[in-house]
């Protein structure tokens, strides 16, 4: 089979393999195995030692064993539900091979009388006799080598046997042995000098689940490179989209800044400068603004929005919830007071009559700045001259959604995404490689650090006394119950139980919010809390990111040891949003693990979200950190940004070489198909140039 045919085979549907009919295809689909290459990425979970053939006088009950034996006699009862038995023996003893739910013809075929066979399965003992029930393998003695070895075990859906899956894998392994290498010698030396086919074979046929072996690292590198290549190509293509540049002086924005009762931080000034350069350029802006909780991203977005409006364009800002939209709308009205800029807001709750007025005003260009929820992107919302889309709290947007957003905005529309989820430095390119990245690290000078304390749960009376005093001085309190992902019912009941307990202590002062509530019910309770109609809000971890509750200055987090560092930091960021210093109480049960103690120590010592995210990744692994799954980083099948940090660095440098020459990129197009990345690049819209 020549090179193009091998490559083509790997991206074909699994139904092209021998033995894959409708039933097997469905079972494979349950494991998300649809293409032939998907079989290769479903790596063995462990290995079964079926080597060392044993005689029948040397068997151990409960152990998976391989035997060489002769078929002596059939025992096929005619009573339903009784097993079919085949009596076998060697020179040392006798054993029953029992079959449930098998056909007589099939048993006679695989175990012909007087034949020497190899059988492998778990040894049982029944009625003073050894037996193997439904053996994993039964083969003629001539095929001993196929069984007498260490055999990979895969995670399989019910109905898929190891034997069936192994036959499929072996078909593929047999055909890829002649697949040519795509990396040059220099790269191969850096990543361990293992070729692709050799690495695949090693992981499936040898002891391949060591993520630090050169074979595993070789395949992980290809996955990393394919991911970075896609993001790089998307960025390159978007950067080619020409637009009408925004022309403005900074006079108007400077006047706005002078009206603030605070000074911008150096980070905010730097970021505004970076965004302004993009806005004034001839090419489309596609930028992410990362800022820790409370770092002042919204103010930055309003300043750059003012520049875009002054250059004759409209701006839209999208936020995930109605309550956050209302907060942004109220802040924008304050910032743009007496400027003549017309601001409006649109949510799913906007009544039809009002929505129609907004639609007409947008088309005419009478609305300069529209703030809203996802309702902004309905087909009937048409702007006269949209120049900037700002998306707040974008951590739910993966690369595909970001491309759709860029396409939807049109050629003259710049894109600014904002995220309060700090990403460790080592992962920025992996998550946001399709975008330019701006960061605000320093918080405003008037923002006080939050006092973080840890308390054992048995000191509840002490904590309640503290809460009582806080309510008396006008502070509000979040009381967070831990998220138990496995059970929403348990999660809800834990919050409800705490709500009932606290309602007795603070009568008519306590509210409850959890994931099972309807959207309107949730919003009503949040509004009550915002308007100080309740003082204590018992919640699961669904507290909305980004919402400002100026009087919420205390947060109590139960079972704090159950959370990761980044999640604790995000929760802590819900308080102290005004001028009053906030207090975060981390409650814990006895017998904390060393890791839990370390997490609490780190949180108490730092309020730098980026540093905390780095430490969280070291402690827990990248997959568990808040926001990464939504960002798409958890799509990695093999690579791990902690264990394979060196490979990420090599890939970053390799990308620069590949991007410098179009022919270099063509060499890696197959790699993108192999990891299901090729179609993403083609989604970037060029027709609006």
Secondary structure, 3 states (H helix, E strand, C coil): CCHHHHHHHHCCEHHHCCCCCHHHHHHHHHCCCCEHHHHHHCCCCEEEECCCCECCCCCCCCCEEEEEEEEEEEECCCCCCCCEEEEEEECCEEEEEEECCCCHHHHHHHCCCCCEEEEEEEEEEECCEEEEECCCEEEEHHHHHHHCCEEEECCCCCCCCHHHHHHHHHHHHHHHCCCCCCCCHHHHHHHCCCCHHHHHHHHHHCCCCCCCCHHHHHHHHHHHHHHHHHHHHHHHHHHCCECCCCCCCCHHHHHHHHHCCCCCCHHHHHHHHHHHHHHHCCECCEEEEEECCCCCHHHHHHHHHHHHHHCCCEEEEECCCHHHHHHHHHHHHHHCCCCCCCEEEECCCCCHHHHHHHHHHHHHCCCCEEEECHHHHCCCCCCCCEEEEEECCCCCCCHHHHHHHHHHHCCCCEEEEEECCCCCHHHHHHHHCCCEEEEECCCCCCCCCCEEEEEEHHHHHHHHHHHHHHHHCCCEEEEECCCCCCCHHHHHHHHHHHHHHHHHHCCCCEEEECCCCCHHHHHHHHHHHHCCCCCEEEECCCCCCCCCCCCEEEEEECCHHHCCHHHHHHHHCCCCCCCCCCEEEEEECCCCCHHHHHHHHHHHHCCCHHHHHHHHHHHHCHHHCCCHHHHCHHHCCCCCCCCCHHHHHHHHHHHHHHHCCHHHHHHCHHHHHHCCCHHHHHCCCCCCC
